[in-house]
């Protein structure tokens, strides 16, 4: 990954995006592809066929040492130590107030080694926070974010692409290894990681590869995807895809101001161990007022971040993310609403450019 003073950072795949005619944007300091053809085409390719994404702007942090189990349990509300080798889980970092700093996927590499992926905008923040909270735990924490690339293969046909590349397809939230020709700093072996994870709500994998072979891997995946009419996809489609499936975006749907109960991800919380923010989170468990929900609008108006949600003329919440759903062909939104009005099927109004637009409350996962 290239870093130059005064310009956005670039992933190891930047030149490949330019060759493909991608429209590039500055995304949290990274020069990333917004789209190659169109957001809608790329979105539909993932839903109906297959698409591939460069997500190398995400972070890569490794925790190792004799106290790794105890340390990961301390910094997360989930009981991460229960993971078996080659398993991973979704969880979140909490502050002392019990609110979410960032969300992440954490992998168990071995008995005493874990690997986690913070969001692009929070890499340095999370790395420093982890160091500050290391206390007396016998762990080594290293940031490999400038040495690792990530390529996501998402969509119903992703299993065929992976198989055609000579790899095995992992189960959801499990990962496998595939032999490569270079040293991988995460595993310590000549391996790349094939993870049964994604940010689209579709069947798929994410490939974790050293920068040295990222370009070669990208070209190989692209060749296979094009054979069946798939396409490379940018951040625009990644955003619309995750909104249809109700997936949180760090810094937009939460920003150290929401706890897991408010964000509708209480499943990550296990109170059977001590962790940062536990005391305050216990207090808030049954006392929170607002909850994260989805909203389906009656037309193609787009509810933007900060737009108000109303019931009988009274404001009862705010939108945090919104778009037009290519699948539903109508406006959709994600946001927080007073729990009293959060039942699926309830009718609300969303204020858009001075007008109240009718909408229906749904679970965050708007598209089944």
C-alpha positions as CSV (number, residue, x, y, z in Angstrom):
1,X,0.0,0.0,0.0
2,X,1.4,3.3,-1.1
3,X,1.4,6.3,1.3
4,X,2.4,9.7,0.1
5,X,2.1,12.9,2.0
6,X,-0.8,15.1,1.0
7,X,-2.6,12.4,-1.2
8,X,-4.9,9.5,-0.3
9,X,-3.3,6.1,0.4
10,X,-3.5,3.5,-2.3
11,X,-4.0,-0.3,-2.1
12,X,-1.7,-2.7,-3.9
13,X,-4.5,-3.0,-6.5
14,X,-4.7,0.6,-7.4
15,X,-3.2,0.2,-10.9
16,X,-5.6,-2.6,-11.7
17,X,-8.6,-0.3,-10.8
18,X,-7.2,2.4,-13.2
19,X,-6.8,-0.2,-16.0
20,X,-10.5,-1.2,-15.5
21,X,-11.6,2.4,-15.8
22,X,-12.9,2.7,-12.2
23,X,-14.2,5.9,-10.9
24,X,-12.0,6.6,-7.9
25,X,-12.9,8.5,-4.7
26,X,-11.3,9.5,-1.4
27,X,-12.7,7.1,1.2
28,X,-11.3,7.8,4.7
29,X,-7.9,8.7,3.3
30,X,-7.9,5.9,0.7
31,X,-8.2,6.3,-3.0
32,X,-10.7,3.6,-3.7
33,X,-13.0,2.6,-6.6
34,X,-16.6,3.9,-6.2
35,X,-17.8,2.0,-9.3
36,X,-16.5,0.5,-12.6
37,X,-19.7,0.4,-14.7
38,X,-22.6,1.5,-12.4
39,X,-23.6,0.9,-8.8
40,X,-26.8,-0.7,-9.8
41,X,-25.2,-3.1,-12.3
42,X,-22.6,-4.1,-9.8
43,X,-25.2,-4.5,-7.0
44,X,-27.3,-6.7,-9.2
45,X,-24.3,-8.8,-10.2
46,X,-23.6,-9.7,-6.6
47,X,-27.3,-10.4,-5.8
48,X,-27.9,-12.5,-9.0
49,X,-24.5,-13.8,-10.0
50,X,-21.1,-12.8,-8.6
51,X,-18.9,-9.8,-8.0
52,X,-15.5,-9.0,-6.6
53,X,-14.2,-6.1,-4.4
54,X,-10.9,-4.7,-3.3
55,X,-11.3,-4.2,0.4
56,X,-7.6,-3.8,1.2
57,X,-8.2,-0.5,2.9
58,X,-9.4,-2.5,5.9
59,X,-6.9,-3.0,8.8
60,X,-4.9,-6.1,9.8
61,X,-3.9,-6.5,13.4
62,X,-2.4,-9.7,15.0
63,X,-2.4,-10.6,18.7
64,X,-0.1,-13.3,19.9
65,X,1.3,-14.5,23.2
66,X,0.6,-16.7,26.2
67,X,-2.2,-14.4,27.4
68,X,-3.9,-14.0,24.0
69,X,-7.0,-15.8,25.2
70,X,-7.4,-13.6,28.3
71,X,-6.6,-10.4,26.5
72,X,-9.1,-10.9,23.6
73,X,-11.8,-11.7,26.2
74,X,-11.0,-8.5,28.1
75,X,-11.2,-6.2,25.1
76,X,-14.4,-7.6,23.6
77,X,-17.9,-8.2,25.0
78,X,-17.9,-11.6,23.2
79,X,-16.2,-14.6,24.7
80,X,-13.6,-14.8,21.9
81,X,-11.6,-17.4,23.6
82,X,-14.3,-20.0,22.9
83,X,-13.4,-19.8,19.2
84,X,-11.7,-22.9,17.8
85,X,-8.8,-22.8,15.4
86,X,-10.0,-21.8,11.9
87,X,-13.1,-20.1,13.3
88,X,-14.0,-16.4,13.3
89,X,-16.7,-14.2,14.8
90,X,-18.3,-10.7,14.4
91,X,-17.9,-8.5,17.5
92,X,-17.2,-5.0,18.6
93,X,-14.8,-2.9,20.6
94,X,-16.5,-1.0,23.5
95,X,-15.4,2.0,25.5
96,X,-15.8,2.3,29.2
97,X,-19.4,3.6,28.7
98,X,-20.4,0.4,27.0
99,X,-20.7,2.1,23.6
100,X,-19.2,0.8,20.3
101,X,-15.9,2.2,19.1
102,X,-15.7,0.0,16.0
103,X,-16.9,-3.5,14.9
104,X,-14.6,-6.2,13.5
105,X,-14.2,-9.8,12.5
106,X,-11.7,-11.7,14.7
107,X,-10.1,-15.0,13.6
108,X,-8.4,-17.6,15.7
109,X,-5.2,-18.6,13.9
110,X,-3.9,-20.9,16.7
111,X,-3.9,-21.5,20.4
112,X,-2.1,-18.2,21.1
113,X,-2.7,-16.1,18.0
114,X,-5.6,-14.1,16.8
115,X,-6.1,-11.8,13.8
116,X,-8.6,-9.0,13.5
117,X,-9.8,-6.5,10.9
118,X,-10.7,-3.0,12.0
119,X,-12.4,-0.6,9.7
120,X,-10.3,1.6,7.4
121,X,-11.1,4.9,9.3
122,X,-10.2,3.4,12.6
123,X,-7.0,1.4,12.0
124,X,-4.6,3.6,14.0
125,X,-7.2,4.4,16.6
126,X,-8.0,0.8,17.3
127,X,-4.3,-0.2,17.2
128,X,-3.4,2.4,19.8
129,X,-6.4,1.6,21.9
130,X,-5.4,-2.0,22.0
131,X,-1.9,-1.1,23.1
132,X,-3.2,1.2,25.8
133,X,-5.4,-1.6,27.1
134,X,-2.7,-4.3,27.0
135,X,-2.0,-3.7,30.7
136,X,-0.1,-6.7,32.1
137,X,-1.2,-9.2,29.6
138,X,1.6,-11.2,28.0
139,X,0.7,-10.4,24.4
140,X,2.4,-8.9,21.3
141,X,0.2,-6.7,19.2
142,X,1.3,-5.9,15.6
143,X,-0.2,-3.8,12.9
144,X,0.3,-5.4,9.5
145,X,-2.2,-3.2,7.6
146,X,0.4,-2.0,5.1
147,X,1.4,-5.5,4.2
148,X,-1.9,-7.3,3.6
149,X,-4.5,-7.1,0.9
150,X,-8.2,-8.3,0.9
151,X,-10.3,-9.4,-2.1
152,X,-13.9,-10.2,-1.5
153,X,-15.8,-12.6,-3.8
154,X,-19.5,-12.3,-3.2
155,X,-22.7,-13.7,-4.8
156,X,-24.5,-17.0,-5.5
157,X,-21.9,-18.1,-7.9
158,X,-18.9,-17.4,-5.6
159,X,-18.5,-21.1,-4.7
160,X,-17.9,-21.9,-8.4
161,X,-15.3,-19.1,-8.7
162,X,-13.5,-20.4,-5.6
163,X,-13.5,-24.0,-6.8
164,X,-12.3,-22.9,-10.3
165,X,-9.4,-21.2,-8.6
166,X,-8.4,-24.5,-7.1
167,X,-9.5,-23.5,-3.6
168,X,-11.9,-25.0,-1.1
169,X,-15.0,-23.0,-0.1
170,X,-15.3,-22.5,3.7
171,X,-18.4,-22.7,5.9
172,X,-19.8,-19.4,7.2
173,X,-17.5,-17.8,9.8
174,X,-14.9,-20.4,9.3
175,X,-11.7,-20.1,7.3
176,X,-9.3,-22.3,5.4
177,X,-5.8,-21.9,4.0
178,X,-4.5,-22.1,0.5
179,X,-0.8,-22.5,-0.2
180,X,0.9,-19.5,-1.8
181,X,4.4,-18.8,-3.0
182,X,5.2,-16.1,-0.4
183,X,5.4,-15.8,3.3
184,X,2.2,-14.7,5.0
185,X,2.8,-12.5,8.0
186,X,-0.4,-13.5,9.7
187,X,-0.2,-17.3,9.6
188,X,3.6,-17.6,9.6
189,X,3.2,-20.1,6.7
190,X,3.1,-20.0,3.0
191,X,-0.7,-19.6,3.1
192,X,-3.4,-17.2,2.2
193,X,-6.7,-17.1,4.2
194,X,-10.0,-18.0,2.6
195,X,-12.7,-16.7,5.0
196,X,-16.4,-17.5,4.9
197,X,-17.3,-13.9,5.6
198,X,-18.5,-10.8,3.7
199,X,-20.4,-7.5,3.8
200,X,-23.1,-8.0,1.3
201,X,-25.4,-10.5,2.8
202,X,-24.7,-13.0,0.0
203,X,-22.8,-16.2,-0.1
204,X,-19.1,-15.5,-0.5
205,X,-15.6,-15.4,0.8
206,X,-12.9,-12.9,1.6
207,X,-9.3,-13.6,0.6
208,X,-6.5,-12.4,2.8
209,X,-3.3,-12.2,0.8
210,X,0.1,-10.7,1.1
211,X,0.6,-7.6,-1.0
212,X,3.2,-9.3,-3.1
213,X,0.6,-11.6,-4.7
214,X,-2.5,-9.4,-4.5
215,X,-2.3,-8.3,-8.2
216,X,-1.8,-11.8,-9.4
217,X,-4.7,-13.0,-7.3
218,X,-7.0,-10.1,-8.4
219,X,-6.3,-11.0,-12.1
220,X,-7.0,-14.7,-11.5
221,X,-10.3,-14.0,-9.8
222,X,-11.3,-11.4,-12.4
223,X,-10.6,-13.9,-15.2
224,X,-12.9,-16.5,-13.6
225,X,-15.6,-14.0,-12.8
226,X,-15.8,-12.6,-16.3
227,X,-16.2,-16.1,-17.7
228,X,-19.7,-16.2,-16.1
229,X,-20.7,-12.6,-16.6
230,X,-19.7,-11.3,-13.2
231,X,-17.9,-8.1,-12.6
232,X,-15.6,-6.0,-10.4
233,X,-17.5,-3.9,-7.9
234,X,-16.8,-0.7,-6.1
235,X,-17.6,0.8,-2.7
236,X,-20.9,2.2,-4.0
237,X,-22.4,-1.3,-4.5
238,X,-20.8,-2.5,-1.3
239,X,-22.8,0.2,0.5
240,X,-26.1,-0.4,-1.1
241,X,-25.7,-4.2,-0.6
242,X,-25.0,-3.9,3.1
243,X,-27.9,-1.5,3.6
244,X,-30.4,-3.9,2.1
245,X,-29.1,-6.5,4.6
246,X,-29.1,-4.2,7.6
247,X,-25.3,-4.3,8.2
248,X,-23.9,-1.5,10.4
249,X,-21.3,1.0,9.0
250,X,-18.8,2.2,11.6
251,X,-18.7,6.0,11.9
252,X,-22.1,6.4,10.3
253,X,-24.6,4.0,12.0
254,X,-22.6,4.3,15.3
255,X,-19.7,6.4,16.5
256,X,-19.0,5.7,20.1
257,X,-22.6,6.8,20.8
258,X,-24.5,3.4,20.7
259,X,-24.2,0.2,22.6
260,X,-24.8,-3.3,21.1
261,X,-28.4,-3.4,22.4
262,X,-29.3,-0.1,20.7
263,X,-27.5,-1.3,17.5
264,X,-29.5,-4.6,17.5
265,X,-26.4,-6.7,17.8
266,X,-26.9,-7.9,21.4
267,X,-25.9,-11.4,20.2
268,X,-22.3,-10.3,20.5
269,X,-22.6,-9.8,24.3
270,X,-21.6,-12.5,26.8
271,X,-21.6,-11.3,30.4
272,X,-19.9,-14.4,31.7
273,X,-16.5,-12.7,31.7
274,X,-15.0,-9.4,32.5
275,X,-14.6,-6.9,29.6
276,X,-14.2,-3.2,29.0
277,X,-17.5,-1.4,29.4
278,X,-19.2,-4.4,31.1
279,X,-20.3,-2.4,34.2
280,X,-22.1,0.3,32.2
281,X,-23.5,-2.1,29.6
282,X,-25.2,-4.1,32.4
283,X,-26.9,-0.9,33.5
284,X,-28.1,-0.1,30.0
285,X,-29.2,-3.6,29.1
286,X,-32.9,-3.0,29.8
287,X,-32.9,0.8,29.9
288,X,-32.0,1.9,26.4
289,X,-34.6,4.0,24.6
290,X,-33.8,3.8,20.9
291,X,-33.1,0.7,18.7
292,X,-31.6,0.2,15.2
293,X,-34.2,-0.6,12.6
294,X,-34.8,-0.6,8.8
295,X,-37.3,1.5,7.0
296,X,-39.0,0.9,3.6
297,X,-40.3,4.0,1.9
298,X,-43.3,4.3,-0.3
299,X,-41.3,5.8,-3.2
300,X,-37.7,6.3,-4.4
301,X,-36.9,9.2,-2.1
302,X,-33.6,8.7,-0.4
303,X,-33.5,9.1,3.4
304,X,-30.1,10.6,4.3
305,X,-28.1,10.6,7.5
306,X,-29.7,12.9,10.1
307,X,-33.2,12.9,8.6
308,X,-35.9,12.8,11.2
309,X,-38.4,9.9,11.8
310,X,-41.9,11.0,12.9
311,X,-45.0,9.5,14.3
312,X,-48.2,11.6,14.4
313,X,-46.0,14.7,13.9
314,X,-43.6,14.0,16.8
315,X,-40.0,13.1,16.2
316,X,-39.2,9.6,17.4
317,X,-35.8,8.9,15.8
318,X,-33.2,9.6,13.1
319,X,-32.0,8.0,9.9
320,X,-28.3,7.1,9.8
321,X,-28.0,5.5,6.3
322,X,-30.2,5.5,3.2
323,X,-30.3,4.6,-0.5
324,X,-32.7,3.4,-3.2
325,X,-32.8,-0.4,-3.0
326,X,-32.0,-1.9,-6.5
327,X,-33.9,-5.1,-5.5
328,X,-37.0,-3.4,-3.9
329,X,-36.9,-0.4,-6.3
330,X,-37.8,1.9,-3.5
331,X,-36.1,4.1,-0.9
332,X,-34.8,2.3,2.2
333,X,-33.1,3.6,5.3
334,X,-31.4,2.4,8.5
335,X,-31.6,4.3,11.7
336,X,-32.6,4.6,15.4
337,X,-36.2,4.8,16.5
338,X,-37.9,4.9,19.9
339,X,-38.5,1.3,21.0
340,X,-42.2,2.1,21.5
341,X,-42.6,2.5,17.7
342,X,-40.0,-0.1,16.5
343,X,-42.4,-3.0,15.8
344,X,-42.0,-4.5,12.3
345,X,-44.9,-3.2,10.1
346,X,-45.5,0.0,12.0
347,X,-46.0,3.1,9.9
348,X,-43.9,6.2,10.3
349,X,-43.0,9.3,8.4
350,X,-39.5,10.4,7.4
351,X,-38.8,14.0,6.7
352,X,-37.1,14.5,3.4
353,X,-36.5,18.0,2.0
354,X,-39.3,19.4,4.2
355,X,-41.9,16.8,3.3
356,X,-43.0,13.8,5.3
357,X,-42.7,10.6,3.3
358,X,-44.5,7.5,4.5
359,X,-42.4,4.5,5.5
360,X,-42.8,1.1,7.1
361,X,-40.6,-0.1,10.0
362,X,-38.7,-3.4,9.4
363,X,-35.9,-5.3,11.1
364,X,-32.5,-4.0,10.1
365,X,-32.3,-6.8,7.5
366,X,-34.7,-5.1,5.1
367,X,-34.1,-7.7,2.3
368,X,-34.6,-11.3,3.5
